[in-house]
Amino acid sequence: MFNRSLINLCLCLVLVFTTCTSCSNKKKVLKHKEKPRIIISSDIGGTDPDDNQSMTHLLMYNDLFTIEGLVSSPSYGKGSTSEILRMIDLYEKDLPRLQKHSQDFAEPDYLRSITKQGRQGNAPYSGYTTATKGSNWIIKCAKDDKPEPLWVLVWGGLEDVAQALHDAPEIQNKIKVYWIGGPNKKWSANSYAYIAAHFPDLWFIEVNASYYGFFSDNVMIDSINSTNYFEKYIHEAGHLGKDFKNYYNGEVKMGDTPSLLYVMNGNPENPAGESWGGSFETFNHSPRIVHHGVTTLKDTVAFCSINEFHLKGPVTNIPKDSICFWMEVPFGKSTQKWPGYYLGEGDYAIKYIPKKAEILNYTFTSEIPEINGLKGALVVDNFWPGKKHKTDYQLGNNWYTDKADKNLYDGKIQGGKTISKWREESLLDWAKRWAWLKDE
């Protein structure tokens, strides 16, 4: 009887010791866990003010990250570092209130020192051009002798990422990219094509649709939606809160924020796992359809696929990779234009990426008579990446994209539910920080 009791007592002590040791180790791991290293590449200040909203979110959560760069990379529009610096000025005014809750917020002068200008405007047909302060900064940070990966969170064009990879291809094993594609992809077609063709082994999350789930009003939060969130939580919350009203009249869009949510919640090393920033699957081909001449309504392609048009024209002395024609596409009551290039030997080419399902009509205009006035059409469907083609870019094992499961669609948005399901939790978490800015 005594021996059995003694044995049971020993077993209990061993169990308690093991459990306590396990808890202690767990706490130690969490305590010493390194903050994610991030660079933001943004087209802030351009045509879409959702980047300003996402920059506000970043600044209010920067204590959770090691921010190593803020790069202005507007492939479209007139964004520049001046807009990033203006946002930092607002943050500086609110910083004393934020620091009451955490001493890990970055100093404004430090953030100013890592703000760099990248390429303004999209890259030529080759996908790269000349180095910028932004692309050089990406290289510098990637080459730092640190064991943690450098997360490059791209809110706009890929021009500076492509330039950095071109100038220092060895950094492809040092960086991990999360890119908000979709509309950004159509403006950055040449740089995207360059990366897909030359760096198939890059670790790359391409989000063409899921991010819409962050501002989907299919999910209600205690009667809170994108429109009234401002009045409930942001109104009168510091200088950043006052400024937030300037973007969509305070309506929460923030289409780029899922990139930040991805590295602040869940395990970013596992794209298929659950995260506020979405859940993704691997894909081994990026659709590239080569058209020799104009297309018709008999031609169907997937949204966000590269459509490479090659047109025959005269052999001229036009320098290679120079703009010599335009693709014009109706856009509401206006027209959007994309540049086409001369590749030599009478070959004129352009890469175009449709951003949504639609019937696409287009016209080519040029001073070259053989090209000027050519018209065509395309049927664009709503399933990415769609069927395979012999001309697709073949990808490695570390490219990820929106999940294709129909059950995860949010309305027409592929993969949207992988983000919209977390919308309540992430927005209410942000509401706590807005409350900090109301503290006296």
C-alpha positions in Angstrom: 0.0 0.0 0.0 2.8 2.3 1.0 4.8 1.5 -2.2 1.8 2.1 -4.4 1.1 5.5 -2.7 4.8 6.5 -3.0 4.8 5.6 -6.7 1.7 7.6 -7.3 3.2 10.6 -5.5 6.3 10.4 -7.6 4.4 10.2 -10.8 2.4 13.3 -9.8 5.6 15.2 -9.0 7.1 14.2 -12.3 3.9 15.3 -14.1 3.9 18.6 -12.3 7.6 19.2 -13.0 7.2 18.3 -16.7 4.2 20.5 -17.1 5.8 23.5 -15.4 9.0 23.0 -17.4 6.9 22.9 -20.6 5.1 26.1 -19.6 8.3 27.7 -18.8 9.9 26.8 -22.1 6.8 28.0 -23.9 6.9 31.3 -22.2 10.5 31.6 -23.0 9.9 31.0 -26.7 7.1 33.5 -26.8 9.1 36.1 -24.8 12.2 35.8 -27.1 10.3 35.4 -30.4 11.7 37.9 -32.9 9.4 40.5 -34.4 8.7 39.9 -38.1 11.1 42.0 -40.3 9.0 43.9 -42.9 9.4 46.3 -45.8 6.3 48.0 -47.1 6.2 48.8 -50.8 3.3 51.2 -51.4 1.7 53.3 -54.1 0.4 55.7 -51.4 -0.5 59.1 -52.7 -1.6 57.8 -56.0 -5.2 57.3 -57.3 -6.4 54.9 -54.6 -6.4 56.3 -51.0 -6.8 52.9 -49.4 -3.0 52.9 -49.0 -3.4 55.8 -46.6 -5.8 53.8 -44.5 -3.5 50.8 -44.5 -0.5 53.1 -43.6 -2.6 54.3 -40.6 -3.1 50.7 -39.5 0.6 49.9 -39.9 1.7 52.9 -37.8 -0.8 52.0 -35.0 0.6 48.5 -34.9 4.2 49.0 -35.6 5.3 47.9 -32.1 4.6 44.4 -33.3 7.2 44.5 -36.2 10.7 45.5 -37.1 10.0 47.9 -39.9 13.1 48.0 -42.1 11.8 50.0 -45.1 8.9 52.2 -46.4 9.2 52.3 -50.1 7.1 54.5 -52.5 6.5 52.3 -55.5 3.6 53.8 -57.6 3.4 51.9 -60.9 0.4 54.1 -61.6 -0.4 57.6 -60.3 1.8 60.2 -58.7 2.5 58.7 -55.3 5.8 59.7 -53.6 7.6 59.5 -50.3 6.1 62.9 -49.3 2.8 61.2 -48.5 4.5 58.6 -46.3 6.4 61.3 -44.5 3.1 63.3 -44.0 1.6 60.2 -42.4 4.6 59.8 -40.1 4.2 63.4 -39.0 0.6 62.6 -37.9 1.8 59.5 -36.1 4.4 61.6 -34.3 1.7 63.7 -32.8 -0.2 60.7 -31.6 2.8 58.8 -30.4 2.7 59.9 -26.7 -0.7 58.3 -26.3 0.4 55.1 -28.0 3.4 54.9 -25.8 1.3 54.7 -22.7 0.4 51.2 -23.8 3.7 50.0 -25.4 7.3 51.3 -25.4 8.1 49.4 -28.6 6.7 51.9 -31.1 9.2 53.1 -33.6 10.6 56.6 -33.3 9.4 58.9 -36.1 12.9 60.0 -37.1 13.8 56.3 -37.6 10.8 55.8 -39.8 11.7 58.8 -41.8 15.2 57.5 -42.3 14.0 54.3 -43.8 11.5 55.9 -46.2 12.8 55.6 -49.7 11.6 56.6 -53.2 11.1 53.8 -55.6 10.2 53.7 -59.3 7.4 56.1 -60.3 5.6 54.6 -63.2 5.5 51.0 -64.6 8.5 49.2 -66.0 9.1 48.7 -69.7 8.4 45.4 -71.5 11.6 43.8 -70.1 10.2 44.2 -66.6 13.0 46.2 -65.1 15.0 49.3 -65.9 17.4 51.2 -63.6 18.0 51.0 -59.8 16.1 53.3 -57.5 16.7 54.2 -53.9 13.8 51.9 -53.1 15.1 48.9 -54.9 18.6 49.4 -53.5 17.2 49.6 -50.0 15.4 46.3 -50.5 18.7 44.7 -51.5 20.5 46.3 -48.5 17.9 45.0 -46.0 17.8 41.5 -47.7 21.6 41.2 -47.4 21.7 42.0 -43.7 23.1 39.0 -41.9 20.0 38.2 -39.9 18.5 34.7 -39.6 14.9 35.9 -39.9 13.4 36.3 -43.4 12.6 39.7 -44.7 8.9 40.0 -45.5 8.3 42.4 -48.4 4.7 43.4 -48.3 3.7 44.9 -51.6 0.6 47.2 -51.7 1.2 48.5 -55.3 3.4 47.7 -58.2 6.2 45.1 -58.2 8.7 47.4 -60.1 11.1 47.8 -57.2 11.0 44.2 -56.2 11.7 43.1 -59.8 14.5 45.7 -60.0 16.0 44.4 -56.7 15.9 40.8 -57.9 17.4 41.8 -61.3 20.3 43.7 -59.7 20.9 41.1 -56.9 19.4 37.8 -57.8 20.9 36.2 -54.8 18.4 37.9 -52.5 15.6 35.6 -53.7 16.4 33.2 -50.9 16.4 36.0 -48.3 13.0 37.6 -49.0 9.3 36.4 -48.8 6.8 38.4 -50.8 3.1 38.9 -50.0 1.6 40.9 -52.9 -1.8 42.5 -53.2 -2.3 41.8 -56.9 -5.7 42.3 -58.6 -5.8 45.8 -59.9 -2.2 46.4 -59.0 -1.3 43.5 -61.3 -2.7 45.1 -64.4 -0.5 48.1 -63.9 2.6 46.0 -63.1 2.2 43.3 -65.8 5.8 43.6 -67.1 7.5 43.4 -63.7 5.3 40.5 -62.6 6.1 38.6 -65.8 9.8 39.2 -65.3 9.7 37.8 -61.8 7.5 34.8 -62.7 9.8 34.0 -65.7 13.1 34.4 -63.9 12.5 33.7 -60.3 10.1 30.7 -60.1 11.6 29.6 -56.8 10.9 32.8 -55.0 8.7 32.5 -51.9 5.7 34.5 -53.2 2.0 34.9 -52.1 0.0 36.3 -54.9 -3.4 37.6 -53.7 -5.6 38.5 -56.6 -9.0 38.3 -54.9 -9.0 37.2 -51.3 -8.2 40.6 -50.0 -11.6 41.9 -51.0 -12.9 39.8 -48.0 -11.5 42.4 -45.6 -14.0 45.1 -46.6 -16.8 42.7 -47.5 -20.1 43.7 -45.9 -21.4 40.2 -46.2 -20.0 39.9 -42.7 -21.8 42.0 -40.1 -20.0 42.9 -36.8 -22.7 43.7 -34.2 -24.3 45.9 -36.8 -20.9 47.5 -37.6 -20.0 47.7 -41.3 -17.4 49.4 -43.4 -19.4 52.6 -43.4 -20.2 53.1 -39.7 -17.0 51.7 -38.2 -15.6 55.2 -38.4 -18.3 56.8 -36.3 -18.2 54.0 -33.7 -14.4 53.7 -33.2 -12.3 56.3 -35.2 -14.2 59.5 -34.7 -12.2 62.0 -32.5 -9.4 59.5 -32.1 -6.2 61.5 -32.4 -4.6 63.1 -35.4 -4.6 59.8 -37.3 -8.3 59.4 -36.7 -9.1 62.9 -37.9 -7.0 62.3 -41.1 -8.8 59.0 -41.7 -12.0 60.8 -42.6 -10.2 62.1 -45.7 -10.2 58.7 -47.4 -13.5 57.4 -48.7 -15.2 59.7 -46.2 -14.0 57.4 -43.4 -15.4 54.2 -45.0 -13.0 51.3 -44.2 -11.5 49.8 -47.4 -7.9 49.0 -46.6 -7.4 46.5 -49.4 -3.7 46.3 -48.6 -4.0 45.6 -44.9 -4.4 41.8 -45.3 -0.7 41.7 -46.1 0.1 43.1 -42.6 -2.5 41.0 -40.9 -0.9 37.9 -42.4 2.4 38.4 -40.6 0.9 39.6 -37.3 -1.5 36.7 -36.8 -1.2 33.0 -37.4 2.0 31.3 -38.6 3.2 33.2 -41.7 5.5 30.3 -42.6 2.4 28.2 -43.4 0.3 29.9 -46.1 -2.3 27.1 -46.0 -2.9 27.8 -42.3 -5.4 30.1 -40.7 -4.5 33.8 -40.5 -6.2 37.2 -40.4 -4.5 37.8 -43.7 -6.0 34.8 -45.5 -5.2 31.2 -46.3 -3.7 30.2 -49.6 -2.8 27.2 -51.7 0.2 26.4 -54.0 -0.1 26.8 -57.7 2.5 25.7 -60.2 1.6 27.8 -63.3 0.9 31.4 -63.8 -1.3 31.7 -66.9 0.3 33.4 -69.9 -1.6 33.4 -73.1 0.2 34.5 -76.3 -2.1 36.1 -79.0 -0.7 36.6 -82.5 -3.0 39.4 -83.6 -6.3 40.6 -82.1 -8.7 38.3 -80.3 -12.5 37.8 -80.6 -15.3 36.8 -78.3 -14.4 33.2 -79.0 -11.3 33.7 -76.8 -11.8 33.2 -73.1 -9.1 33.8 -70.4 -8.9 33.9 -66.6 -8.9 37.2 -64.8 -5.4 38.3 -63.7 -3.8 36.2 -66.4 -1.1 37.6 -68.7 -2.3 38.2 -72.2 0.6 38.8 -74.4 -0.3 40.3 -77.8 2.1 40.2 -80.7 1.3 42.4 -83.7 3.1 42.4 -87.0 4.4 45.7 -88.4 7.2 47.2 -90.4 10.8 46.6 -89.5 12.0 50.0 -88.3 14.9 51.7 -86.5 12.8 52.2 -83.4 14.9 51.3 -80.3 13.9 48.0 -78.8 11.8 48.1 -75.6 10.5 51.6 -76.5 6.8 52.6 -76.5 5.3 52.9 -80.0 1.6 52.0 -79.6 -1.2 51.9 -77.1 -3.9 49.6 -76.0 -7.0 51.5 -75.1 -9.8 50.0 -72.9 -13.0 51.7 -72.0 -13.2 52.4 -68.2 -16.5 53.8 -67.1 -16.9 57.1 -68.9 -13.2 57.4 -69.6 -10.5 55.3 -71.3 -7.4 53.6 -69.8 -4.3 53.2 -71.9 -1.4 50.7 -71.7 1.9 51.1 -73.6 3.0 48.6 -76.2 6.6 48.1 -77.2 8.8 47.3 -80.3 10.8 44.1 -79.8 12.6 44.3 -83.2 12.3 42.5 -86.5 8.7 43.8 -87.0 7.4 42.4 -83.7 5.3 44.7 -81.6 4.1 43.4 -78.3 2.2 44.3 -75.1 1.3 42.5 -71.9 -2.2 43.1 -70.6 -3.8 41.7 -67.4 -7.5 42.0 -66.9 -8.5 42.5 -63.3 -12.0 41.1 -63.3 -14.6 38.9 -65.1 -16.0 40.9 -68.0 -16.4 41.3 -71.8 -13.3 43.3 -72.7 -13.2 45.4 -75.8 -10.0 47.1 -76.8 -8.4 49.2 -79.6 -4.8 49.6 -80.6 -3.7 53.1 -81.5 -0.3 54.1 -83.0 1.4 56.3 -85.6 2.2 53.0 -87.3 -0.6 52.5 -89.9 -0.4 48.6 -89.7 -1.3 48.8 -86.0 -3.5 51.9 -85.7 -7.2 51.2 -85.3 -7.0 47.4 -84.8 -9.9 46.3 -82.6 -10.5 43.1 -80.6 -12.4 41.6 -77.7 -11.9 39.0 -74.9 -14.1 37.1 -72.6 -12.7 37.1 -69.1 -14.0 34.5 -66.6 -13.9 34.6 -62.8 -11.7 31.6 -62.0 -8.0 32.0 -61.3 -5.6 30.6 -62.4 -7.8 28.7 -64.9 -6.7 26.1 -67.4 -3.1 25.5 -68.3 -1.4 26.7 -71.5 1.9 25.7 -73.1 3.1 29.3 -72.8 2.4 29.6 -69.0 5.1 30.5 -66.6 6.1 27.4 -64.7 6.4 28.1 -60.9 8.3 26.4 -58.1 7.0 25.0 -54.9 6.7 28.2 -53.0 4.2 30.2 -55.0 0.8 30.6 -53.3 -2.5 32.2 -54.3 -6.2 32.5 -53.5 -7.9 29.2 -52.6 -10.0 27.9 -55.5 -12.6 26.0 -53.3 -16.0 27.3 -54.3 -17.1 27.1 -50.6 -14.6 29.8 -49.8 -15.9 32.3 -52.3 -17.3 35.5 -50.7 -20.0 36.2 -53.3 -17.9 36.3 -56.5 -14.6 36.8 -54.6 -12.4 33.8 -54.8 -10.9 32.9 -51.4 -12.7 35.9 -49.9 -14.0 33.9 -46.9 -10.5 33.0 -45.7 -10.2 36.7 -44.8 -13.8 37.9 -44.2 -14.2 35.2 -41.5 -11.6 37.1 -39.4 -12.9 40.6 -40.2 -14.8 41.0 -36.9 -11.8 39.8 -34.8 -9.2 42.0 -36.5 -11.4 45.2 -36.7 -12.4 44.9 -33.0 -8.8 44.4 -32.1 -8.0 47.6 -34.0 -10.8 49.4 -32.2 -8.9 48.9 -28.9 -6.0 50.8 -30.3 -8.3 53.6 -31.6 -9.4 53.9 -28.0 -5.8 54.5 -27.0 -5.8 57.6 -29.1 -8.9 58.9 -27.2 -7.2 58.6 -23.8 -6.2 61.8 -22.1 
